[in-house]
Amino acid sequence: MDIKRVESPPSTINYYENWDGPGSEDIADRMQPGHVEDVVEIFQTPLTGHYNWDYSSADGRIRKLYRLGKELNWNADLDLDWSQTYPKSEIPLDQSYNPFSGWEPFEALADDEKLRFGWHNLAWMLAQFMHGEQGALLVASQLASCAPTYDAKLYAASQTFDEARHVEAFTRYLQEKIGILYPINPHLKTLLDKILSDPRWDLKFIGMQIIIEGLALAAFNTLKLTAKDPLLTRLITLVIRDEARHVTFGVNYLEDFVGTLTEEEKEERAQFAYEACVVMRERLIATEVFAEFGWDAEKARDQVLASQIMAQFRNLLFTRIVPNLKRIGLLTDTVRPKFEALGILQFENLLDDGEVDWAELSRPLYDDAS
């Protein structure tokens, strides 16, 4: 399948046009100095690693999550039926959730353009998942080194493999089933840059395990309800199983640690969590798709923000994050008014992920393929 290249803003990387997968490109030609930005971006981080010579398990919950990760491993090549292909003549998402329904520029599109929009919209969404999972892969690999306890190192190592599998699966779906690759959203990139380059291991936990993973888990559950392709639904189901463990790990590990911080340190992390939430709200705006269809970016953004459907979706994304922030002690008096101004403080008393549902997390991999 030819891969359509979507032009990226100057601050983001570019993608290959007419790329038929690994091995198809002329590596010698692509690795010229003028093309370095196509394949790599360098970031620097003052990471401080920790040896831990105490190999006893200090936290039975974290060790049990690690064991579940081993038991419930899945293989993207074997556990997904890649022979399934959803017809390109059909819109791939439930259109009752389309925030542009009724909006004049969208309704003015011909039917074939509305169909094309449906596939571009899905491609953009999955690309952000793919990029975010690569970010999670890099952060988890850092945590294996800098997490201070033996249990956390084991779990971070298992999560690194989970994230690699997620990147692999989303990449394959985009390449083989859609053929459109979008660049990373600048807002998501900004947050990943901050998390990866910050020397504090606990801030990496907060940014990735609580904010990005929490938002992703809610977004995955929404996509599972709206996607029409059985292959994509199954892929998302398997990813959700992993992500639920990751968020639970973050909440359980951070809950005790945050209590040891000074008030100044706690406020600094609470402010970071708030700012991360603000950034991630903007990550929902598919500016690159607007450009693809020649729409005014600000007007399209206003339409998304004004849409009741998208308002409900944005709120849904934070139904896990806000209770988790409260659980670990980062919903402080200083940031509470700021979360209230975002309209999401109302979720603070919902169920958090600190209480581990072992029965749910331990379900066999194949007991529910829905």
C-alpha positions in Angstrom: 0.0 0.0 0.0 1.2 3.5 -0.8 1.6 5.7 2.3 0.2 9.2 1.8 2.5 11.8 3.3 0.7 14.6 5.2 2.7 17.8 5.4 3.8 18.5 8.9 4.4 21.9 10.6 8.0 23.1 10.7 8.4 21.9 14.3 7.6 18.2 13.6 9.1 15.4 11.6 8.2 14.4 8.1 7.1 11.0 6.8 7.8 9.0 3.7 5.5 9.4 0.7 4.8 6.2 -1.2 6.4 4.0 1.5 5.7 0.3 1.2 7.0 -0.7 4.6 10.4 -1.6 6.1 13.0 -2.5 3.5 11.3 -0.7 0.6 13.2 2.6 0.9 16.6 3.3 -0.4 18.4 3.7 3.0 21.6 5.1 1.5 19.7 7.8 -0.3 17.5 8.6 2.7 20.4 8.9 5.1 21.9 12.0 3.5 22.4 15.0 5.8 19.4 16.8 4.4 17.1 14.0 5.4 18.2 13.4 8.9 15.0 15.0 10.3 13.0 12.3 8.5 14.3 9.5 10.7 15.6 10.8 14.0 15.2 13.7 16.5 17.7 14.0 19.3 16.7 15.0 22.8 19.0 15.5 25.8 18.1 14.4 29.3 20.1 14.7 32.6 18.8 11.3 33.7 20.0 10.0 37.1 19.9 6.2 37.4 19.6 4.1 40.5 21.1 0.7 41.3 19.1 -1.2 43.8 20.9 -4.2 45.5 17.9 -5.2 47.6 16.1 -7.8 45.5 13.3 -8.5 47.9 9.8 -7.4 47.0 8.8 -4.3 49.0 5.3 -3.9 47.5 3.2 -7.0 46.7 0.8 -5.0 44.5 3.5 -3.8 42.1 5.0 -7.3 41.9 1.6 -8.8 41.2 1.0 -6.2 38.4 4.4 -7.2 37.0 3.4 -10.9 37.0 0.1 -10.1 35.3 2.0 -8.3 32.6 4.0 -11.5 31.9 1.0 -13.7 32.0 -1.2 -11.5 29.7 1.4 -10.7 27.0 0.1 -10.8 23.5 1.7 -10.9 20.1 0.6 -8.4 17.5 1.5 -10.8 14.7 -0.3 -13.8 16.1 -3.2 -12.4 18.2 -4.6 -10.1 15.6 -6.2 -11.3 12.4 -4.5 -9.0 9.8 -6.4 -10.7 7.0 -9.4 -8.6 7.9 -9.7 -5.3 6.0 -12.5 -2.9 6.5 -13.8 -1.5 3.1 -12.5 1.9 2.2 -15.9 2.6 0.7 -17.3 2.9 4.2 -16.7 5.6 6.8 -14.7 3.8 9.6 -16.2 5.6 12.6 -19.8 6.0 14.0 -20.8 9.4 12.6 -23.1 10.2 15.5 -19.9 11.2 17.2 -18.7 13.5 14.4 -18.4 17.1 15.9 -18.6 18.5 12.4 -22.1 17.2 11.5 -24.2 20.2 10.7 -21.2 22.5 10.3 -21.4 24.3 6.9 -17.9 23.6 5.6 -18.3 19.9 6.4 -21.8 19.6 5.0 -20.6 21.4 1.8 -18.2 18.5 1.1 -19.2 16.0 -1.6 -20.0 12.5 -0.3 -16.6 11.1 -1.5 -14.9 14.0 0.4 -16.9 13.2 3.6 -15.7 9.6 3.2 -12.1 10.8 2.8 -12.5 13.0 5.9 -13.6 9.9 7.9 -10.5 8.0 7.0 -8.2 11.0 7.5 -9.8 11.7 10.9 -9.2 8.1 12.0 -5.7 8.2 10.6 -4.9 11.4 12.6 -6.3 9.9 15.8 -4.4 6.6 15.4 -1.2 8.5 14.5 -1.4 10.4 17.8 -1.8 7.1 19.7 1.2 5.7 17.8 3.3 8.8 18.6 2.2 8.8 22.2 3.0 5.1 22.6 6.5 5.8 21.3 6.8 8.5 23.9 5.6 6.0 26.6 8.1 3.5 25.3 10.9 6.0 25.9 9.7 7.2 29.3 9.2 3.6 30.5 12.7 2.8 29.4 14.0 5.7 31.5 12.0 4.6 34.5 13.6 1.2 34.4 16.9 3.0 35.1 15.8 5.8 37.4 13.0 4.3 39.5 14.5 3.8 42.9 12.9 0.4 43.9 13.4 -3.1 42.6 9.7 -3.7 42.1 9.3 -0.5 40.1 12.3 -1.4 37.9 10.8 -4.8 37.0 7.4 -3.3 36.2 8.9 -0.4 34.1 10.8 -3.0 32.1 7.7 -5.0 31.4 5.8 -1.8 30.5 8.6 -0.9 28.0 7.8 -4.1 26.1 4.1 -3.4 26.3 4.7 0.1 24.7 6.9 -1.3 22.0 4.1 -3.8 21.1 1.6 -0.9 21.0 3.8 1.2 18.7 4.2 -1.9 16.4 0.5 -2.6 16.3 -0.7 0.9 15.6 2.1 1.4 13.0 1.1 -1.7 11.1 -2.6 -0.8 11.1 -1.8 2.7 9.8 0.6 1.3 7.1 -1.5 -1.7 6.0 -5.1 -0.7 6.5 -5.2 3.1 6.1 -2.1 4.3 4.3 -2.0 7.8 5.8 0.5 9.0 8.3 0.1 12.3 10.2 2.9 14.0 12.3 2.8 14.2 16.0 0.5 16.9 17.5 2.6 19.8 18.7 0.9 19.9 22.1 1.5 16.2 22.7 5.1 16.7 21.6 5.6 19.5 24.0 4.4 17.4 27.0 6.6 14.4 25.9 9.6 16.7 25.6 9.1 18.0 29.1 8.6 14.5 30.6 11.6 12.9 28.8 14.0 15.8 29.5 13.1 16.4 33.2 15.6 14.8 35.6 13.0 14.0 38.3 11.9 10.4 38.1 8.6 11.1 39.9 7.6 13.8 37.4 8.1 11.2 34.7 5.7 9.0 36.6 3.1 11.8 37.0 3.3 13.0 33.4 3.2 9.5 31.8 1.4 7.1 34.1 -1.2 9.5 35.4 -1.8 12.1 32.7 -0.9 10.7 29.3 -1.7 7.0 30.1 -4.9 8.1 31.9 -6.1 10.2 28.9 -5.1 7.4 26.5 -7.1 4.8 28.4 -10.2 6.9 28.2 -9.7 7.7 24.5 -9.1 4.0 23.7 -12.4 3.1 25.4 -14.2 5.7 23.4 -12.6 4.5 20.1 -13.6 0.9 21.0 -17.2 2.0 21.1 -17.1 4.1 17.8 -14.8 2.1 15.5 -16.5 -0.1 13.0 -13.5 -2.3 12.0 -13.4 -5.6 14.0 -9.6 -5.7 13.6 -9.2 -2.2 15.1 -11.7 -3.0 17.9 -9.7 -6.1 18.8 -6.4 -4.2 18.7 -7.8 -1.5 21.0 -9.2 -4.1 23.4 -5.7 -5.7 23.8 -4.1 -2.3 24.3 -6.7 -1.3 26.9 -5.8 -4.4 28.9 -2.2 -3.3 29.1 -2.9 0.4 29.8 -5.2 -0.4 32.7 -2.3 -2.0 34.5 0.0 0.9 33.7 -2.3 3.5 35.2 -2.9 1.3 38.3 0.9 0.9 38.7 1.4 4.7 38.5 -1.3 5.5 41.1 -0.2 2.8 43.6 3.4 3.7 43.3 3.0 7.5 43.6 0.5 7.5 46.4 3.0 6.8 49.1 5.8 8.7 47.5 4.0 12.0 47.1 3.3 11.9 50.9 7.0 12.2 51.5 7.4 15.5 49.6 7.6 18.9 51.1 4.6 21.2 50.5 6.7 23.2 48.0 7.7 20.1 46.1 4.1 18.8 46.1 2.8 22.2 44.8 5.3 22.2 42.1 4.2 18.7 40.9 0.5 19.7 41.3 1.0 22.7 39.0 2.8 20.5 36.5 -0.1 18.0 36.5 -2.6 20.9 35.9 -0.5 22.4 33.1 -0.2 18.9 31.5 -4.0 18.6 31.5 -4.3 21.9 29.8 -1.8 20.9 27.1 -3.6 17.5 26.6 -7.0 19.2 26.0 -5.5 20.9 23.0 -4.0 17.6 21.8 -7.6 16.8 20.8 -7.7 19.4 18.0 -6.8 17.8 14.6 -5.3 21.0 13.1 -3.5 19.0 10.4 -6.7 17.4 9.2 -8.3 20.9 8.9 -5.4 21.9 6.7 -5.8 18.8 4.5 -9.4 19.9 3.8 -8.7 23.6 3.4 -10.7 24.7 6.4 -9.9 27.8 8.5 -8.1 26.3 11.4 -9.5 28.7 14.1 -13.1 28.3 12.9 -12.7 24.5 12.8 -11.2 24.6 16.3 -14.1 26.7 17.5 -16.5 24.2 16.1 -14.8 21.3 17.9 -14.8 23.2 21.2 -18.4 24.2 20.8 -19.6 20.7 19.9 -21.6 19.1 22.7 -20.3 15.7 21.6 -16.7 16.8 21.9 -17.4 18.6 25.2 -18.7 15.3 26.6 -15.7 13.4 25.1 -13.2 15.9 26.6 -14.8 15.6 30.0 -14.8 11.8 29.7 -11.1 11.8 29.2 -10.6 13.4 32.6 -12.9 11.2 34.6 -9.9 9.0 35.4 -7.2 11.6 35.8 -8.9 13.9 38.3 -9.8 11.1 40.8 -6.2 9.7 40.4 -4.6 13.1 41.1 -6.8 13.4 44.2 -5.8 9.9 45.3 -2.1 10.6 45.1 -2.4 14.0 46.8 -1.8 16.4 43.8 -5.3 17.9 43.8 -4.1 20.7 46.2 -6.0 23.8 47.3 -3.8 25.8 45.0 -4.8 24.0 41.8 -8.3 23.0 42.6 -9.8 26.4 41.4 -7.8 25.9 38.1 -9.3 22.5 37.6 -12.7 23.9 38.4 -12.2 26.6 35.7 -11.5 23.7 33.2 -14.9 22.2 34.2 -13.4 18.9 35.4 -13.1 19.3 39.1 -16.6 17.7 39.3 -14.9 14.3 38.7 -12.8 14.3 41.8 -14.9 11.9 43.8 -15.3 9.3 41.0 -13.7 5.9 41.3 -9.9 6.1 41.1 -7.4 3.5 40.0 -5.8 3.1 43.4 -8.2 0.3 44.4 -7.0 -2.5 42.2 -9.7 -4.6 40.6 -7.6 -7.8 40.4 -10.4 -9.8 38.9 -10.7 -7.4 36.0 -7.0 -7.1 35.5 -6.5 -10.8 35.6 -9.1 -11.8 33.0 -7.7 -14.3 30.5 -6.6 -12.8 27.2 -9.2 -14.6 25.2 -12.3 -14.6 27.4 -13.7 -11.6 25.6 -12.7 -10.7 22.1 -15.2 -7.9 21.8 
